[in-house]
Amino acid sequence: STQNILAVGLSSCVYLWSAQSGKVTKLCDLGLGDTVTSVCWAQRGSSISVGTNSGETQIWDCHKLKKIRTNSGHMARVGSLAWNSNVLASGSRDKSIILRDTRASGQCIQKLVSHKQEVCGLKWSFDEQQLGSGGNDNKLYIWNLHSSQPVLKFSEHTAAVKAIAWSPHQHGLLASGGGTADRTIRYWNTFCLLYTSPSPRDS
């Protein structure tokens, strides 16, 4: 977080570790009937989102140790989360991505459906104009806030795409990493629609 706090999801609980004090605090416990499947800090402030195995997305205030709201909408576990100012994207095993306005009680802005398997990676660009999503279907999609369909589709990976990172220095430059059967990092220019050579595989 911006306050130098690390959040860790372990079974049904989320713990907060302060790098400054070394103190560990339990933020929440979902109980015996659910487990934590993802966590993601907002870029600013003290809010953190928690995805659950039951398909809920919770938002917590880590300073007050208080739950702000719970949103439903997914039919399976929420394995990926990404913030864009006041917009929270959640990706699920139900193959969908839900965009919510956190200022309006979590109102759903859009539901994005294109992946054929679980959405396992999500990342907003630093200019907050593009959302990259990776799936267990080995696909990498690029979305924007003005379309319900991907504006770009990439199919070069041969395993699940969980690792996605945008360059903070060059607009539109995206790196994506494939899973065990792929073992490749690929780079994309999403503005010029160019693909650059993958990084070398491990021997």
Wavefront OBJ file of the C-alpha trace (Angstrom):
o trace
v 0.000 0.000 0.000
v 1.007 3.684 -0.107
v 1.443 3.417 3.680
v 4.020 0.622 3.248
v 1.658 -2.093 4.479
v 1.661 -5.606 3.038
v -1.643 -7.500 2.839
v -1.615 -11.302 2.861
v -4.592 -13.577 2.276
v -4.301 -16.859 4.166
v -7.200 -19.317 4.163
v -10.226 -17.338 5.389
v -8.250 -14.374 6.772
v -6.458 -11.259 5.542
v -3.473 -10.057 7.581
v -1.732 -6.677 7.406
v 2.012 -6.353 8.050
v 3.478 -2.902 8.646
v 6.991 -2.555 7.237
v 7.556 0.423 9.536
v 6.615 -1.173 12.842
v 6.712 -4.878 12.018
v 3.244 -5.242 13.533
v 0.815 -7.843 12.160
v -2.928 -7.110 12.323
v -5.806 -9.338 11.274
v -8.061 -7.336 8.982
v -10.865 -9.854 8.498
v -11.965 -13.457 8.826
v -14.494 -14.776 6.309
v -15.353 -17.746 8.502
v -15.390 -21.496 7.841
v -17.590 -21.259 4.753
v -15.318 -19.117 2.572
v -11.684 -18.406 1.669
v -9.687 -15.415 0.439
v -8.749 -15.779 -3.239
v -7.321 -12.318 -4.034
v -6.385 -8.974 -2.464
v -5.598 -5.606 -4.053
v -4.854 -2.158 -2.610
v -6.394 1.007 -4.019
v -3.746 3.364 -5.457
v -4.526 6.007 -2.849
v -5.989 6.007 0.628
v -6.511 3.069 2.952
v -8.983 0.955 0.965
v -8.269 -2.651 0.041
v -10.401 -5.057 -1.976
v -10.756 -8.726 -1.084
v -11.979 -11.405 -3.500
v -13.552 -14.557 -2.108
v -14.072 -18.143 -3.193
v -17.846 -17.628 -3.037
v -17.694 -14.894 -5.697
v -17.972 -11.818 -3.476
v -15.840 -8.701 -3.668
v -15.389 -6.902 -0.359
v -13.902 -3.462 0.244
v -12.273 -2.727 3.604
v -10.817 0.333 5.319
v -7.522 -0.916 6.739
v -7.126 2.024 9.131
v -10.511 1.485 10.766
v -10.391 -2.310 10.240
v -13.948 -1.964 8.988
v -15.747 -3.430 5.986
v -17.131 -0.706 3.725
v -19.271 -2.916 1.490
v -19.766 -6.340 -0.042
v -20.589 -6.782 -3.723
v -21.944 -9.907 -5.368
v -22.330 -10.617 -9.077
v -19.823 -13.374 -9.756
v -20.869 -17.021 -9.761
v -17.454 -18.407 -8.778
v -14.217 -17.392 -7.059
v -12.735 -13.949 -7.658
v -9.092 -14.630 -8.451
v -7.988 -11.214 -9.721
v -8.633 -7.588 -8.787
v -7.407 -4.249 -10.166
v -8.143 -0.624 -9.182
v -8.469 2.337 -11.548
v -9.018 5.393 -9.302
v -12.620 4.771 -8.198
v -13.262 1.869 -10.587
v -12.590 -1.653 -9.342
v -12.259 -4.519 -11.815
v -12.792 -8.090 -10.624
v -12.047 -11.230 -12.619
v -13.593 -14.576 -11.832
v -13.605 -18.285 -12.497
v -17.023 -17.680 -14.059
v -15.058 -16.212 -17.041
v -16.352 -12.652 -16.540
v -14.906 -9.294 -15.503
v -17.064 -6.813 -13.573
v -16.248 -3.097 -13.410
v -17.718 -1.270 -10.395
v -17.835 2.379 -9.367
v -16.752 2.275 -5.729
v -18.219 5.750 -5.140
v -21.749 4.558 -5.979
v -22.123 1.687 -3.513
v -20.273 -0.614 -5.856
v -22.675 -0.088 -8.748
v -21.814 -2.281 -11.726
v -20.631 -0.167 -14.673
v -19.961 -3.003 -17.092
v -19.761 -6.773 -17.235
v -17.109 -7.924 -19.698
v -17.388 -11.445 -21.093
v -14.927 -12.779 -23.660
v -12.576 -15.226 -21.943
v -13.453 -18.918 -22.317
v -11.928 -19.925 -18.990
v -11.104 -18.301 -15.630
v -9.869 -14.705 -15.635
v -6.635 -15.026 -13.663
v -4.858 -11.708 -14.336
v -5.982 -8.062 -14.396
v -4.024 -4.807 -14.626
v -4.968 -1.209 -15.486
v -2.544 0.929 -17.454
v -0.961 3.839 -15.585
v -3.005 6.368 -17.595
v -6.112 4.368 -16.541
v -7.350 4.120 -20.128
v -6.714 0.428 -20.808
v -7.315 -2.780 -18.859
v -5.294 -5.892 -19.601
v -6.858 -9.249 -18.747
v -5.277 -12.692 -18.860
v -7.101 -15.995 -18.748
v -6.614 -19.701 -18.254
v -7.607 -19.908 -21.933
v -4.085 -18.576 -22.718
v -5.549 -15.318 -24.074
v -4.528 -11.734 -23.350
v -7.220 -9.114 -23.968
v -7.091 -5.305 -23.864
v -10.246 -3.382 -22.885
v -11.211 0.255 -22.444
v -14.023 1.955 -20.544
v -15.999 2.662 -23.722
v -16.457 -0.848 -25.099
v -17.985 -4.088 -23.855
v -15.710 -6.102 -26.162
v -11.901 -6.322 -26.181
v -10.245 -3.726 -28.384
v -7.251 -6.055 -28.808
v -6.878 -9.837 -28.584
v -3.548 -11.673 -28.328
v -3.262 -15.460 -28.593
v 0.499 -16.063 -28.688
v 0.823 -17.525 -25.178
v 0.533 -21.296 -24.783
v -0.370 -21.324 -21.084
v -2.438 -19.282 -18.620
v -1.673 -15.551 -18.558
v -1.514 -14.483 -14.916
v 1.366 -11.989 -14.965
v 0.538 -8.621 -16.560
v 2.488 -5.369 -16.109
v 2.244 -1.963 -17.833
v 5.288 0.239 -18.254
v 5.133 3.391 -16.089
v 7.477 5.125 -18.546
v 6.044 4.341 -21.992
v 2.328 4.595 -22.695
v 0.842 1.456 -24.187
v 3.792 -0.832 -23.451
v 2.582 -4.038 -21.817
v 4.426 -7.141 -20.628
v 2.673 -10.474 -20.144
v 3.949 -13.767 -18.781
v 2.706 -17.248 -19.628
v 2.522 -20.215 -17.265
v 4.554 -23.412 -16.963
v 3.860 -24.708 -20.474
v 4.800 -21.325 -21.974
v 7.597 -19.856 -19.806
v 7.719 -16.724 -21.945
v 7.442 -12.997 -21.278
v 6.056 -11.109 -24.261
v 5.937 -7.350 -24.871
v 3.146 -5.486 -26.662
v 2.654 -1.940 -27.901
v -1.104 -1.566 -27.536
v -1.189 1.803 -29.308
v 0.746 0.810 -32.428
v -0.571 -2.776 -32.261
v 2.988 -4.086 -32.387
v 4.369 -7.245 -30.841
v 8.039 -7.419 -29.866
v 10.173 -10.510 -29.442
v 9.657 -12.613 -26.301
v 12.269 -12.828 -23.601
v 14.531 -15.905 -23.720
v 13.154 -19.031 -22.063
v 14.995 -20.641 -19.212
v 17.163 -23.526 -20.335
l 1 2 3 4 5 6 7 8 9 10 11 12 13 14 15 16 17 18 19 20 21 22 23 24 25 26 27 28 29 30 31 32 33 34 35 36 37 38 39 40 41 42 43 44 45 46 47 48 49 50 51 52 53 54 55 56 57 58 59 60 61 62 63 64 65 66 67 68 69 70 71 72 73 74 75 76 77 78 79 80 81 82 83 84 85 86 87 88 89 90 91 92 93 94 95 96 97 98 99 100 101 102 103 104 105 106 107 108 109 110 111 112 113 114 115 116 117 118 119 120 121 122 123 124 125 126 127 128 129 130 131 132 133 134 135 136 137 138 139 140 141 142 143 144 145 146 147 148 149 150 151 152 153 154 155 156 157 158 159 160 161 162 163 164 165 166 167 168 169 170 171 172 173 174 175 176 177 178 179 180 181 182 183 184 185 186 187 188 189 190 191 192 193 194 195 196 197 198 199 200 201 202 203
